[in-house]
Amino acid sequence: MNRFKASKFRHTEARLPRREACIVGIRAGCAAGSGSQVKAGCRWVAFSTEAAGVLGIVALECEDGGTRTVSQLCCHSDVVTDFDFSPFDQLLLATGSADETVKVWHLPKSGQDMPSAAGLTLAPGGGPVDVLQFHPTADGVLASGAGKRVTVWDVGQQEPLTALEAHGDQLRSLTWKRDGRLLGTSCKDKKLRIFDPRASPAASQSVLGHENNKDCRLLWMGSSDCLISVGFSQMREREVKLWDARQFSAAMLTVTLDTSPGAAIPLYDDDTRLLVLAGKGENLLYCFEAAVVQPALTPVTQCRMEGRTRGLAAVPRLALDVMACEVLRVLQLTDTALVPISYVVPRKSVQDFHEDLFPDCAGMLPATSAQAWWAGDSQQVRRVSLHPARRPTETFTSSVIACAQPQAADTSPADGDTGPTDTDTNRSEGSGYSSPSSLASPGSTSGSLSASTGPSSGFASSPSQKSLQSILGPSSRFRHAQGRVLHRDTHLTNLRGLSLTTPGESDGFCANRLRVALPLLSAGGQIAILEHSRPGRLPDVAVPTIQNGVAVADLCWDPFDTRRLAVAGEDAKIRLWRIPEGGLREPLREPEAVLQGHTEKIYSIRFHPLASDLLVSSSYDMTVRIWELGTGQEALCLQGHTDQIFSMAWSPDGMKLATVSKDGRLRLYEPRRSLQPLQEGPGPEGGRGARLVWVCSGDFLLVSGFDSRSERKILLYRAQALPEGPVSVLSLDVAPSTLLPFYDEDTSVVFLTGKGDTRVFLYEVTPEPPYFLECNSFTSTEPHKGFAFLPKPACELRDVEFARALRLGQSSLEPVAFRVPRVRKEYFQDDIFPPTRVCWEPALGGSAWLAGQDGRQRRLCLRPPDMLPASQAPKDAPARRFVPAAVYLEEKSEEQKKEELLSAMVARLGSRQDPLPQDSFEGVDEAEWD
């Protein structure tokens, strides 16, 4: 009969919060791997931020109706990959990082003063720390996974208890059984393993879990012998499997969810047997009820959220609002908010405690110590009632680390019950805490990421935040820059047959101030030439094109001749094309010139920034060749590369050429001085692609690339000291495409985006620490296939537009304007628009440059004649806020005062000669009353 008994959770509802209950305005990060992005304890919530090595910390609940402030915890020198709260000491937090260390922190009880130093540091070794989890019954036992190995630590002794047998590939997740006896893991080699750490470092059982090696997560179902795994099938379908550790050879149940690509994040509550699933990057939350006697996953409810999920965490049961029948609370981390979702069982009476919904749960007093557990002690945590009147109020303070300040344990036992009151008198005196600040931007401690929820939210900035701004460093004057797609009338639409096969070393398309060149998918390497002056919808018929003859590898406009286009083909030749005045009217089949010399396919081509008729090219033959276009001959051939050349860039003065290649090396040439590199230095670690650009007047090189974990990063080098390595490294995100950098030398702002991205990162680059000052990013609704920037004269200066770009979409080309909001736009903003270099006019000829001459381009003031510089604008006189004292000192008679009062009243009421409203009413004729 029990088989058909209705579940008491079948009507569970997911209730979304009011806006004031959310924490908005944050800037969440998303580290690579399968670690947590958000975790909740009974007092604090921790979440990943965009700043590398920094966690956001906020109180779970408002105390006494006060305010909540998001504080920062500066944990590591690299990305925080995972973190976990102790199940016993609600102030104990463990963090793991890509810097290959684990740190344990003791957070304050209240306020925003976060620790400035960790209580202790562990070094597991073996690579970046991927996952962490505290032991469910013993205080001070922590399991960490790094690379292929799991280490079980005695945190108090700072020593490993055991190192489990190495896995076949990178670890994905680990999970303790609630009784603390067994440990389960999932791995990239598709296997699920079960360990008894105290018996043997080898796995006691293993089985092939999910057929696809994408992200797989494993969870124990409380103290039972059953586990839940979430992963992907061979057909890339998301699936959930139930396993029995006693019969681990095959899954008891497999449920297919959908075909979404985002890795599913599972949360399981053993007391209610509710399983919540959310996909990374998605806004749908699933809720199932799990049954193990007769295996089943029964759908309970679905919840569609406003924001996309970056992380998911369950709030401890001791923090639930049981009198509101809240059986589960989940915290969703999005890009900009932390959103609580309450799962509530509707009951007629909400004034009574419902014992059937809230059985006793595990308390917060450990059952044993680390050494006792390792010696074989398997005592279980005492279960406590959730009834408000019977709930214990004692708290536990772990002795694994010495706190920065002595703290007496809060003990308010009910009914005479006395709990542990660890008051560790040996704790060292001293501050140990740093002042709070808003969450800093990546690579900078100056940006503000303080949380806010509007005027009525109850959230406020940290009291010392404003006073610390001078300490935290500079902020960019472009931090509020806004990217806006211009009106549809300026778009080029109905683009058809765009090529998607241009190499990664190419930007995909190129533009100058008059026209744009777009490679097409058609055979023969066709290139469409479109005029900026003729926006709108293109005809459905084929447009005239350049017939290049072979597939396009790269293409580039001559900066000094808007009609000349250089195209590198896969046949190792460079063709120069001249566009007729007014644009293409018919197909163009004959190039102006053909450059031959490379023996293999060409990677990329770049014109010289100062000298006319000079072009540089790189090829699979590992050479970089400089061509003199006036003669059509090769002038110089640079040697020294040993692998594929990802990118090259001329210095602003045109004297040097920098390259970055697949062998992980940066090289700096002075072509007229030597054909071999004058300097070499370490480049990005990954071999997936890289780009470089000169910044800060040619004193620095900015390189975008990947690290060994495929995370996108930007690196800053001193051009005169490449062997010393980067002076600053900034992690951005995880994405497959190489970041394409564009640097605006007038504002020192670098724009970074990749093919297939929807986001453009903006940073102001400075020659001194912190080097990168974050600005507002631009986000589009759909991925772009390319991004190209136009010369400075294309900007609308009256709108304070400091950069203009073209965004290539699926079938359209859209102008994007980057502007700085200013109040007094009627004045020329000379702090944003200094005299610009006339980069569209050559400083000298190519032959003169090859002969050893150098030139300098003139600079042009962009100020329109009818605009006054903002630096010379008259300052508005401040309005008088107070009545002059003479008014109060002047003596007036009583008659004068009465006359003034009467005049003021008459003025407010209006003229007494005005007709009253009822004077215009016509009324009713006397005869009508009969």
N, C-alpha and C positions, 0 to 999 in steps of 0.2 A: 504493500500500500504506500510505503514511503516513496517508492519510485515516482508516483504520480502526485505527491504532495506539492502544493504550490509553494514557491519560494516567497519568503517575506520581503525579498529585495526586487521582485519582478516589476514593481511600480516605481523604482528609484528614479528620481528626476535629477538632471544636471542643471543647476541654477547658476546663471551668469551673474556676476557682481554688478553693483552700481559703480559708476566711474570713480567715485571717491574711495572705493575700496581697493582700487587698482593702484599700482605704483607706475606712473607713466613718466616719460621724459628720460628714461635710462638709455644707455647705448650698449646693448648686449653684444657679446662676442660669440664666436662659434669655433672652438679649437678643433683641430683634426683629431680623428680617432673616435672611440666609442665611449669616452668618459662622460661624466656628468657635466651638464651646463648649469644646473641649478639644484641645490639641496636645501632641505628645511629641517631645522631642529625645533625644539619646543620654545626657544627664545629668539633665535636668529635665522635668517634666510641668507644663503650665499649664492651668488650667480657669476657667470663669466662676463667679462667686459671686453670691449674692443682693445683696451690697453693690454699689451703683453705683460704677463706676470702679475696682473692685478685682478682681484675679486671685488665685486660689489657686496656690501654687507648691509642688511636692513632688518629692523625688528619685525618679527612675525605679527605681533599685535601692538596696537597703540596702548600705552599705559596711561590710565586715568584721563582718557580723552585727549591726550597730548598729540604731538606731531611725530612723524617718522622721517628720519633723514637717511638717505643712502650714503654710506661712508665707503671709503676704499681701504682695502687691505693689500698692501704691496708685498706680494708673497715671494716671487721668484724673478730671476733674471731672464727667463724665457716664458713661453706660453704655459699657463696652468692647464693641465690636461684632465685632471680629475680631483675630486675632493669629497670628504665625507665627515659628517658630525658623529661624535661618539654617541652610542645609544644610552649612555648613563650620565656622563657629564655634559650637560647641555651647552657648555661654553667651550668644549674641546673640539677643534677642527683640524683635520689632517688634509694637506694639499700635496699633490704630485705635479711634476712639471717636465717639460721637454729638456730642462737643464739637468735631468737625471738625478734629482734629489726629491726626497719626501720631507716635508716640514710639518711640525705639529705646533698649533697655536692655541693659546688660551685667550679667548675673547672677553671683553669686559661684560659686566652684568647689565649695564645700561649706558646710555650716552653714545657718543660717536668717536671716542678716542680709541682707535684701533692699535694693536701692538705694533711697535716699530721693528721688533725682532722676534723670530720664532723661538718657542720654548726649547725645541731641540730639532736636529736635522739628521736624517738617515740618508744613506747613499747606497741604494740597491745595486747600481751598476747594470750593465747590459743594455743601455739605451734609455730613451725617454720613458718616463713612468706613464703607463697607459690607464691603469685602473687601481682603485683603492677601496677597501671596505673594512670597517671595524668588526671585531668578533661580537656575536650577539649575546654571549653569556659572561665572558671574562673581560675584566677591565685591563686595558693596556695591550691587547693583542690586535695587531693590524696586519692585513694581507695586502701586498702590493704586487702588481704585475708590470713588468718592464720587458719589452721585446718578447722573448719566448719563455720567460721564466717567472714563476711566482715565488715570492719570499714571504714567510710568516714571521713577524717581528714581535719581540718583547720590547714595547716602546719605552717603558721605564728604564730598562737596562741598555737601550739603544743597540741591541744585538739581535741578529736573526735566530729564531728558534729552529727554522728549517728552510731549505731551498728546495722546492719541488722539482721533479724531473722536467727537463726542458720540453716544451711543446714543439710541434712540427713547423709552426709558423707563428706569426704575430698573434698575441693574445687579444681577444675581443672583449671578454667580460669574465668576472668571477663572482661567485655567490656562496655565502655560508648557509648551511642548513640552520634553522632557528635553534636547534638544540646544541649547536656548536661543534658537533662531532665531525661532520663531513664538509668538504669544499668542492664546488662544481665550477668548471671553466668551459668557455667556448673559445674557439681558435679559428684563424683564417684557413687552416688546413681542413675545415669543414667538420672537425670532430668535436664531440662533447666528452668531457672527462670528469670523473669523480675521484677525489683524493681523500684519504684519511691521513691528515698531516702528521698525527702522532704515531701512526703505525708504520708508515713508509713514505718516502718521497716520490715513489712511483705511483702512477694512477692505478687505482683498484679496478676501475671499469672505464671503457671508452666505447664510443659508437659514432658512426657517421650521422651527423645531425641534419643539416640542410644541404641540398645538392649544389647550391650556389655559394661561392666564398665571399659574397658581400656581407656587410655587417650583420652579425648574429649575436643575440643576447640570450642569457640563461638566467633563470630565477628558480630558487627553491620555493615550494609551496608550503611555507611555514615549517613545522616539525614533521610533516608527513614525509613519506618516501617518494613523493612525486615532484617533478620539475616541469617548468614551462620554458620552452625555447621559442624565439621569434627570429625568423630569417627569410630567405628567399629560395624558391624552388628553382629547378633547372630552367624553367620557362620564365624566370624572373618575376614570379608571382610571390607576393608577400604571404607568408603562412605562419600559423601558430601550431606548435606540437606539444602534446602532453606526454610525459615520460614517467615510467615507474622504475626507480633505481634497483628494484629487486628483479626486474625483467628488462634490462637496459638494452637489449639487442634490437628492439624496434619500438617505435612510438605507439602509445595507446590510442592516440587520436591526432589527426591532422586536419586543420581547418584553413582553407584558403581565403584570404581577405580580399585582395585586389591586385592590380598590376602597377601601383604607384612606385616610383623609384626611391622615395625617401625611406631611410632605415627607420623601422618601428621602434619606439621607446616604450617598454613595458613597465607597468607598476602593478604590483599584486599585494592585496591586503588579505592576510590569512584569516582574520577574524570574521570578515564578511564574505571571503572568497570572491571578491570583485577584482577583475582584471581590467585595467585601463590601458589603452594603446593609442599612441599618437605618432604620426610620421613626421620626421624632420622636414621642415619646409612646407608643411601642410597645415590646414586649419580645421581638420576634422578629428574629434576624439571619440574613440569607440569605448564602450563599457560592456564587459561580459561577466557572467557568473560562471565560475568553473566548478565542475563536479568531478570527483575522482573515483567514487565507488563504481559508478557506471559513467565512464569518461564522457564529458560533454562540455561544450562552451556555449552557453545560452546568451544571445544578445539581450542586453538590458536597455540601453539607450545610446543614442548618438548625439553629439554636441558639436555644432559648427561655430567656430570662434571667429572673431574679427581679424586677428593677426595670425601669422604663420608661426608654427612652433619651432623654436630653437632648442628648448629643453623642457623637461617635465619632472616634477618632484611631488611626492606625497607628504602631507603634513602628518606628524606623529599623532596617534589616536588620542593621546593625553591632551592634545590641544584642540580637539574637536568641540563643537557646540552641541553637546548631546541633548540638551533640552529642546533644541530645534530639530531633533531627529537627523542631524548631520552625521552620516555613517562614513563618509570619506571626503577629504578635501585635497584637491590637486592644484598645484601652482604651475601655470603655463608661462614659460619665458618666451617672449617675442623679441623682435628687433628693438622695440622701444618701450616695452611694458612688462610688468609682472602681474599676471591675472589669476586670482583665485577662483576656482570652480568648485562649488559645494554639491555633493551628491546627497540628496535628502530623500528619506522615505516618508511619504505623506501619511500623517496620522491625524485623527480627529482631535485628539488631545495633545497639546504641545506643552502642557504644564506638568505632565507626569514623566518620570524616567521609565523608559521602555527597556526592561531587562532583556527581552528577546532580541533587540537590535544591538545591544551593547553588552556582550559578555565580558568577563574580566580579561584584561589585556596585560602584556608584559610590563612590569614596573621599570623604574629607573635606577634600581640598586643592583649592581653586578652580583652574580652568583658566586664568583670565584676570582682569583687573581691570575695573572699571566703564568707565573711559575707553577701554581697549583693546577691550572688547566693542563699545562704541558706535562705535568707529572701524572695525569690521568683523571683529575677531578672533573666530573661531568654534571655537576649540580645545575639546576635550571633556575632561571630568573623567577622570582616570586611574582605571581600575577596579582593585579590590583583592580579594584572596582572603579568604573568610570562614573559612578553616582556622585554628583557634586557634594553630597553630605558625607560620603564615605571615602572620597578620593584622598589618598595621602598627599601631604604637602611638603614632605621633606625633599631636599635636593642632595645630590651627591657631587662631591668635588674630587676628581681623580688626582692621584699623587704622582702621575707619571712625569709631570714637568713641574718645576717651581714657578709659580705665578709671579708676575712682575710686582704685584702688591698683595699683601696678606688679605685674604677674604674669609670671613667666618661663614661657615655653611649656614644657609637659611633652614632653620628647623622649627616648624610649627606643627608638631605631631598632633594628629586627631585622636581623641579617646585615649590619651596617654601613650600612644604608640610612639616610640622614640626611634628615629632612623639614624644612620651614620652622620656624624658631624665632623668631617675631616676639616680641621682648621690649621693644618700644617704650619707650625710655628717657625719652621726653618726657611720660609720663603724669604727671598732677598728683598730688601727695601729698595726703593728707587722708582723712577717714573715708568720706564719701559714702554711708554706709549707715545705715539706721535700725534700731533694735532690733525684733525680731519680735514679733508678737502673734498670737493666734488670729484667724481670719477674722471681721471685724466684721459686725454686722447692718446692713441697709440704713439709711443715714442716721445710723449710730451706730458709734462705734469701741469700744463697750463690750461688745457681745455676744460670746459665745464660740462659735466654730465649729471648734474644734480637732478634728483627726481622731483617731479611736481605733478599735482593732479588738479590744478585749477584753484580758484579762490576758495572754494568750499571744501577742499579735499582734506585739510588737516595736516598736510605735509609742508614742511618749511626747510629752508636751507640751514646748514650747520651754522651755529652762532659765530664760530670763528672763521667761517669760509671767506668772507669778504676781507677780513684782516690778514688772511694768509695769501691773498692774491699776489702781493709783492714778493712773497717768499717762493711761491710755486713757479715763478718764471713768466716769460712773456707769452702773449697770445697773439694770434695772427689778426691783422686788420682785415683779412679776407675771410674770417671765420664764419661770417654770415652771408657769404657769397651765395647767389641763387642761380641755378641753371634752369632756363625756361625754353621749351620748344616754341619757336615763333609761329605766327598764324599760318593756317593751312594754305593761304594764298601764296606763301613763299615756298611751298613744298614742290618737289618733283615726284609725281606719283605714277602708278602703273608701270613701274620698272619690271621688265620681264627677262627671264633667262640669265640672271646674275650668276657669275662664276663663284663657286664655293670651294674651289680646288687650288687657290693660290697658296703657295708655301707659307709656313708659319713665320718665316723671316720677312715676309711682305706685309704691308699694312692693308692690303686687299684692294684699295683704290686710292686715288690721290686727287687733290684739288688745288687750284690757284685762285687768284682773286676774280677771274673771269669764267672759268669753266672747270669741269670735273671729268675725270677719266675713269670708266667702270669696265673692268674685264667681264666678258660674257661667257656663258657656258657653251656657246656654239663652237663647232669645229673650226679650226684655222686660227685660233687665238684672236677672236674679234674683240674690239674695244669700243665702247660707246663713248662719245664726247658730247656732253650736255652743257648748255650755257646757263649761267646763273641768271642772266637777264631774261630768260624765257621760262619761268616756273609754270607749274600746272600739270595737268594730266597728259602723259605721252600718248600718242596714237597707238591703236592696237596693231597697226602694221609695223613692220621692221623699220628701225631708224638707221640712217647711214652710219657706218662703223669704219674703224681702221682694221684692215685685213693684215694682221701681223704674220700670218703663215704658220706659226707654231704657238704652243701653249705659253701663256704669260707667266713668268716667274716673279717679276717685280716691275714696277713702273714708277716714273718720277718726272714731274714738271721741272723745266729749267726755271730757276727763281728769277732770272734776268730776261727771259723771253717767254711771254705767256703763250706763245704759239708753238713752242718746241717741247715735245714729249719724248723721253727716253724709255724704251721698253726692253727689258732683258727676257730672252726666250730660253726655253729648255734645250735649245740647240747650241748653247754656249755663245750665242751672238747677241749683240746689243744693237737695236735699230733705233734710229732717230727719225721722228716723224714731225712734219710741220703742218699745223692746222691752218686752213685758209682763214682769211679775215671774215669775221661773222660766224664762224663755226662750220661744221661739216654739212654740206648739202648733198654730197654723194659719197659712195665708198672710197676710201683712200687705200690704195694698193701698193704704191711705191714709196719706200722710205727715203728720207733725205740722205742718210748715210748708214752704213753697216760697220760695226766695230767687231773685229775678229782677233782672237788671241788666246782666250781661255780654252782649255782642252776638255772641260766638263761643265755641267749645268751651273748656271750662275745663281747665287743666293739673292743678292741685293745690290742696288745701285744708289749712289748719292752724288748730287752736284756739290761743287765747292761753294762755300758760303760767301766768299769775297771775290774770287777770280772767275771771270767768264770763260766759257769753253773748256772747263775742266770737270771730269766725271771720274768717280772711283767705283770699282765693282769688286765683289768677292765671289768666289766660286768653289765648287766641290774639289777643284784641283789644289786647294789649300793656299791659293795665292790671292793677293789683293793688288789690283792693277789700276793705275791712274792713266786716264786717256786725255789727250789733247784733241779736242773736237775740231779745232781749226784745221788740223792736218789729217784727222781721222786715224791717228797712230797712237800706239801705246807709248807712254812717256816713262813710267816707272813701274816696277813689279816688286812688291813687298813680300818678303819671305818670313818664315818662323812659326807658322801655324802647324799643328799636328793633328787637328781634328776639325770638324765642321765649324764654320764661322757663323755665329748666330746674328751678330749685329756689328755695325761700325758707325762712327760718328766723327765729324770734323769738329775741332775746337772752334770757339767763336772768332778767334783771330786768324783761323785758317792755316795755322802753322803745324798743328799736330793732328794725328788721326788715331783714335782709340778703337779697339776691337774686343769683343768677348766671344769665346768659343766653347765648344762642347767639352773640351778637355779641362774645363773649370779654371781657365786662366784669362786674366785681363792683360792686354798688351797695348803699349803706347809707342807710336812711331812719330818720328819727324822725317817725312819721306825725302826731303831734299838733303838731309844730313846722313841718313843711313837707311838701307833697305831691310835691316834687321831691327827688331824692337829695342828701344832704349830702356824700357822698363817692363817688368812683368809682375803681376800680383795675383793672389787667389781671388777667384770669382765665385759666383753662386755654386752651391754644392750639387744641385740636381742637374741632370743632363737633358731636361725637357725643353729648354728654350730660355733665352735671355735677351734683353734689350739694354741699351745704354744711351745716355744723353749727358752733355756737358751742362753744368749749372754753376751759379754763383760766379759769373764773369770768367768762366773757364778755370777756376781754381779747384773745382771738385767734379767728380764723375758720379752720376747716379745710375745704378744698375738695377734692373728689375729681373727677377728670376725665381727659382724654386729652391727649397731645401730638400734634404734627403727624404722628408715625409710628404713631399709634394705640396707643401704650403707656400703660397706666394709671398715673396718678401721684396723689399727694396733696400739696397745697400748704398752707402755714401762713402766715397773714397777721396782722399786728397790726391790731386793729379800729380803732384811732385813726390808722392810717397806710396805708390801702389804696392810695393812689397810688404808694407806694414799692415795691409789688410784694411777692411772698412772701419771708419770711425763711428758709424752708427748703422744698426740693422733694425728694420721695422717689419714685423709680421702683419699681413693684411687679412688674408682669408685663404680658403682652400677652393680652388677652381682649376679646370684643366688648361685654360688658355693663358698664354703669356701676356703679361701686362705691357701695353704699348704706352711709353711715356711721351708727353709733349711738355716742353718747358717754355714758359713765357718769361723772357729775360727782363722785361720791364717791371714785372710784379714779383718775380722769384717764385711764382706758383707753378707747381708741376701737376699735370693732369694724367691720371693713370686709369686705363680700362683695357679690356681684352675682347677679342672677337667672341661673340656669344654671351657677353656680360650684359647686365641691365644697370650696372652702377659705374659711375665715374668718380674715382677718388681724387680729392684735391688736397694738396699740402703746400704750405709755404716753406721753402727750403732756406735755411739760414747757415752762414759759415761757422757759427758757434753753437754749442749745446743750447737747447735740445735738438737742434738741426731740423727736425720736422715739426711744423705747427699745423695741426689738423684744421681743415676748413669743412664747410658743409659739402656733402656729396651730392651729385646729381643722379637721380634714379629715373629710369624710363619704364614704361609699362611692358615692353616686350624686348627681347634680346636684340642687340644691334650686331650687324655683320662687320662693321668698321666704324672708325671715328677719325675724322681729319680736321685739322684746324686751319683757319684762313689767316692771311696777314693782318696786322693791326689796323690798317685803314678800313677793313670791312666792319669794324665795330662801330656801334652807335654811341658816340661819346656822351651825348646829351642824356642818355639813360644810364650813364656810368657803367657801360658795358666794356669789360676789359679783355674779353676773349670771345671769339665767334668760331663755332665748329659746325661740321656737317655730320649728321648721324645717318648711317646707311641701315635701313630696316629691311623687312622682308620684301617689300615692293615699293619703297619710297625713300626719298632723300630729304631729310628735315634739318633746317638750320636750328642750332641751339645757341642761345645767347647766355653768357655768364656775366652777371651783374652784381654790383655791390650796392645794397640799399643805402641811400643817403637822403637826408632831409632837404638840403638846399641844393637841389639838382640844377637850379638856374645858373649856378656858378661852375666853372670848369674845375674838376677835382684834380689839381696838379700833384697831389700826393700819390695818386693812383696812375696818372698818365705823365710820366717824365718824358723828356725828348726821346723818341724812339729811333732805333737804328733803321736806316733806309735799306732794308735787306733786299729790295727789289731792284737796286741799282748796283752794278759791280764797282769795286774799288780799283781793280786793275785787270789786265788781260791774263789769260792762262799762260801764254809764253813768257810774260814778264814774271809771273809767280815762279815758274819753273827755273827761270834764270836767277832766282834768289831775291827778288823784290817782295816787299810786303806793302799792304795798303790798309787803309781804314775807311770804313763807310761813314758818310756824314750822318748827322742826326737831325730829326725833324720834329718841330714842336707841333703837337696835335691840337692845340687850343684853337677853336673857331674864333674868328675876329670879333664876333659879337658877344663873347662870353668873358667875364671877368674871372681870374683865378680865385679859387676859394681861399687861398692864403691871403689875398688882398681884399676879401669881402668885408664890408663894415660889420662890426659886431652889434647885434641888437641890444639896445639899452634894456636892462632888466626892469620889469614892471614893479612899481612901488607896491610893497606889500602892506605898509603901515601908513596910517594917517599921520601927517606931521604933528609934532608935539604942540605947535602953536595953536592948533585947533582946540586942543584940550585945555590949553592954558588961558585961552581967550574967555573973558568973563561976559556972560550974557544975562540979560534980565529975564525974569519969569515970563514977561509978556512976549519977548523974542522967542523963547523956547516954545511957548504955546503956538505962536504963529507958524514957526517952522514945522511943528508937528501937524498942525491942521493942513498946511500946504502939502506935506508929504502924503497925507491920507487922501486929499483930493486928487493928487496926481495918480495915485494907485487906482482910485475908483473911476477915473476918467471924467470927462466934462459932464457937468450936471445938465447941460442943455441937450445931451444926446437923448433921443427917444428911448423909452423902455421897450422891451420886446413885446409886451402885451398891448402896446399902443397900436401895433400893426394888425392885431386880430380884428376880423370883421364882425364876429359875434353871430347871433341868431335874430332874425326878424321877429317882431312881436307877434305878427299874424301866424307865425309857424307854431306858436305855443298852443294855438287852438286845435 
